[in-house]
Amino acid sequence: MRPVSLKYVILGVFFLDQAIKFLVIRFDWLYVCNRGVAFGLEFNKFLVYFLNFLIICLLLWGSRRVGDFYGEKWVIYLIIGAAISNFFDRVARGCVIDYIDLRVWPVFNLADAIIVLGVGYWVLGDFLKKKKSD
């Protein structure tokens, strides 16, 4: 049996996040149209689009250079799929749809959670890699 192609990880995250956002909007559940970036901070629209696109390109380029230490490639592809989903929101809707409200943290979405957890795992993996080489 062949291993799952990592491009399907990107597509899976993208379509799952977009499907949830579609349902949230369709059934008029509570959501926030976040026109800013992290925590709703406002920046120049062109700059936000450009930086989003640049980060996605750098992650795609960097993913080819990464080994698979503790599933690093999977994590990077999860982050890429989530970043593409949020970028798609910005381009298609003019804002990112956030729908998870824990009341003690700013409203966020599945893609945001995947990005934060993925970056945390990536940093932890890098730390463990360095510790192992010492």
Secondary structure, DSSP 8 states (H G I E B T S, - for coil): -----HHHHHHHHHHHHHHHHHHHHHTT-S-EEE-SSGGG----HHHHHHHHHHHHHHHHHHHTT---GGGHHHHHHHHHHHHHHHHHHHHHHSSEEE-B--SSS--B-HHHHHHHHHHHHHHHHHHHHHHHH-
